[in-house]
Amino acid sequence: MSPRSPHLKFKNYNMGSCQTKEKSSRASERVVEGLKSKVRVLQGEINEMMCMRERESQVYERELMVLALRQAEWRRERKRLKDELRRLGRVVEEKEERLRCMEGCCVLEEQARRDETLEKWKQLYFAIKVELDDLISRTHQEERLMCWKTDEEEMVMKELQAKEERIELLQAKLASMEDQEFKREREVDILRQSLRIMSHKKRGTKPGKRSIQEF
């Protein structure tokens, strides 16, 4: 058996080396492709997270804007209720002053009616004051919160609407009470004039000498 030539051995060595390099190159390409695929997946996840964060940021900014608008609305409502309370307080003071000026000018029944009217005014004033204090207290508590829920916002709006309806009802009652007081004052004036006329008749004086305006 003849030995192999050196040239044949070298040729076989080169072929084996090329095959090894090709296998190594294909393996490297697969690793690179795998890494690229992972990078693409990670990049997609990062993009999705960034989009989610941006949406959350937009939602948060909208919530802050809604909160600022509602706080401004509550401040206006609180100012309006305070002004209404001051106005009603002045009305009560005026009514009390008028009632004090009329003391001693009417019979006991009329005095009892005035006392009842005054008590109603006081009850109305204190009822509005209690409602205003309660609304201010709840408003301060709500302003310290940063996150709002839809149910809570609807409840606050319903409460504000109920307060407005309550104010309108109280204003209607106020107008009715003023009308009743005006009618009672007219009745008292008529009663005074009748008593004056009867007194003059008893004394024998003529009705035309003195003007009815002094009564």
C-alpha positions in Angstrom: 0.0 0.0 0.0 1.5 3.3 -1.2 1.7 6.2 1.2 -0.4 9.4 0.5 1.3 12.3 -1.1 1.8 15.6 0.8 -0.2 17.5 -1.8 -3.3 15.4 -1.1 -3.0 15.9 2.6 -2.8 19.7 2.2 -5.8 19.7 0.0 -7.9 17.8 2.5 -6.8 20.2 5.2 -7.9 23.2 3.3 -11.3 21.8 2.6 -11.9 21.0 6.2 -10.8 24.4 7.2 -13.2 26.1 4.8 -16.1 23.9 6.0 -15.3 24.9 9.6 -15.2 28.6 8.7 -18.6 28.3 6.9 -20.2 26.6 9.9 -18.8 29.2 12.2 -20.0 32.0 9.9 -23.5 30.6 9.8 -23.6 30.2 13.5 -22.4 33.8 14.0 -25.1 35.0 11.6 -27.8 33.1 13.5 -26.6 34.6 16.7 -26.6 38.1 15.2 -30.1 37.6 13.8 -31.3 36.3 17.1 -29.8 39.4 18.8 -31.4 41.7 16.2 -34.7 40.0 16.7 -34.4 40.5 20.5 -33.4 44.2 19.9 -36.5 44.7 17.7 -38.8 43.1 20.3 -37.2 45.3 23.1 -37.5 48.4 20.9 -41.2 47.6 20.3 -41.8 47.2 24.0 -39.9 50.4 24.7 -42.0 52.3 22.1 -45.2 50.8 23.5 -44.2 51.9 27.1 -43.3 55.4 25.9 -46.7 55.7 24.1 -48.5 54.4 27.3 -46.5 56.9 29.4 -47.4 59.7 27.0 -51.1 58.8 27.1 -51.0 58.6 30.9 -49.3 62.1 31.0 -52.0 63.5 28.7 -54.8 62.0 30.9 -53.1 63.4 34.0 -52.8 66.9 32.4 -56.5 66.8 31.5 -57.4 65.8 35.0 -55.4 68.7 36.4 -57.1 71.0 34.0 -60.6 69.7 35.1 -59.6 70.0 38.7 -58.5 73.6 38.2 -61.8 74.5 36.4 -63.8 72.9 39.2 -61.9 74.7 41.9 -62.5 78.0 40.1 -66.2 77.1 39.8 -66.4 76.2 43.5 -64.7 79.5 44.5 -67.3 81.4 42.4 -70.1 79.4 44.0 -68.7 80.0 47.5 -68.4 83.7 46.8 -72.0 83.9 45.5 -73.3 82.1 48.5 -71.3 84.4 50.8 -72.8 87.4 49.1 -76.2 85.9 49.3 -75.7 85.2 53.0 -74.5 88.8 53.7 -77.5 90.2 51.7 -80.0 88.0 53.7 -78.2 89.1 56.9 -78.7 92.8 56.0 -82.4 92.0 55.2 -82.8 90.4 58.6 -81.2 93.4 60.3 -83.5 95.8 58.5 -86.5 93.7 59.4 -85.4 93.6 63.0 -85.0 97.4 63.0 -88.4 97.9 61.5 -90.0 95.5 63.9 -88.3 97.4 66.8 -89.6 100.7 65.5 -93.1 99.3 65.3 -93.1 98.0 68.9 -95.9 99.3 71.0 -97.9 100.4 68.0 -99.9 97.2 67.5 -102.2 95.0 69.6 -100.8 91.8 71.2 -101.9 89.6 68.3 -100.0 91.7 65.8 -97.0 91.7 68.1 -97.1 87.9 68.2 -97.3 87.8 64.4 -94.2 90.0 64.1 -92.3 87.8 66.6 -93.3 84.8 64.5 -92.1 86.5 61.3 -88.8 87.5 63.0 -88.3 83.9 64.1 -88.8 82.7 60.6 -86.2 85.2 59.3 -83.7 84.0 61.9 -84.3 80.4 61.1 -83.9 81.1 57.4 -80.7 83.0 58.1 -79.2 80.3 60.3 -80.2 77.5 57.8 -78.4 79.3 55.0 -75.4 79.9 57.2 -75.2 76.3 58.2 -75.5 75.2 54.5 -72.8 77.6 53.5 -70.4 76.6 56.2 -71.0 72.9 55.3 -70.3 73.7 51.6 -67.1 75.6 52.4 -65.9 72.8 54.6 -66.5 70.2 51.9 -64.9 72.4 49.3 -61.7 72.8 51.3 -61.5 69.0 51.8 -62.1 68.4 48.1 -59.4 70.9 47.1 -56.7 68.9 48.9 -57.4 65.8 46.7 -55.4 65.3 43.5 -57.3 62.4 42.0 -61.0 62.6 41.2 -63.5 59.9 40.4 -66.5 60.3 38.2 -69.0 59.4 40.9 -67.6 61.9 43.3 -67.7 64.7 40.7 -71.3 63.9 39.9 -72.2 63.9 43.6 -70.6 67.3 44.0 -72.4 68.7 41.0 -75.7 67.3 42.4 -75.0 69.0 45.8 -74.3 72.3 44.1 -77.5 72.0 42.1 -79.4 71.2 45.3 -77.9 74.3 47.0 -79.0 76.5 44.1 -82.5 75.0 44.2 -82.5 75.6 48.0 -81.4 79.2 47.5 -84.2 79.7 44.9 -86.8 78.2 47.3 -85.6 80.4 50.2 -85.8 83.5 47.9 -89.3 82.6 47.0 -90.2 82.2 50.7 -88.6 85.5 51.3 -90.7 87.2 48.7 -93.8 85.6 50.1 -93.0 86.7 53.6 -92.3 90.3 52.4 -95.7 90.3 50.7 -97.4 89.0 53.8 -95.7 91.6 55.9 -96.7 94.4 53.5 -100.4 93.2 53.7 -100.2 93.1 57.5 -98.8 96.6 57.7 -101.6 97.9 55.6 -104.1 96.1 57.9 -102.4 97.8 60.9 -102.6 101.2 59.2 -106.3 100.7 58.4 -106.9 99.6 62.0 -105.1 102.7 63.3 -107.1 105.0 61.1 -110.3 103.4 62.2 -109.4 103.7 65.8 -108.5 107.4 65.3 -111.7 108.1 63.5 -113.7 106.4 66.2 -111.8 108.3 68.8 -112.5 111.7 67.1 -116.2 110.8 66.7 -116.4 110.1 70.4 -114.8 113.4 71.2 -117.1 115.3 68.9 -114.4 116.5 66.5 -115.0 116.9 62.8 -113.2 114.3 60.6 -112.1 117.0 58.0 -110.1 119.2 60.3 -107.1 116.8 60.5 -105.6 115.1 57.5 -105.5 111.3 57.4 -101.8 111.6 56.5 -100.8 112.1 60.2 -101.9 108.6 61.0 
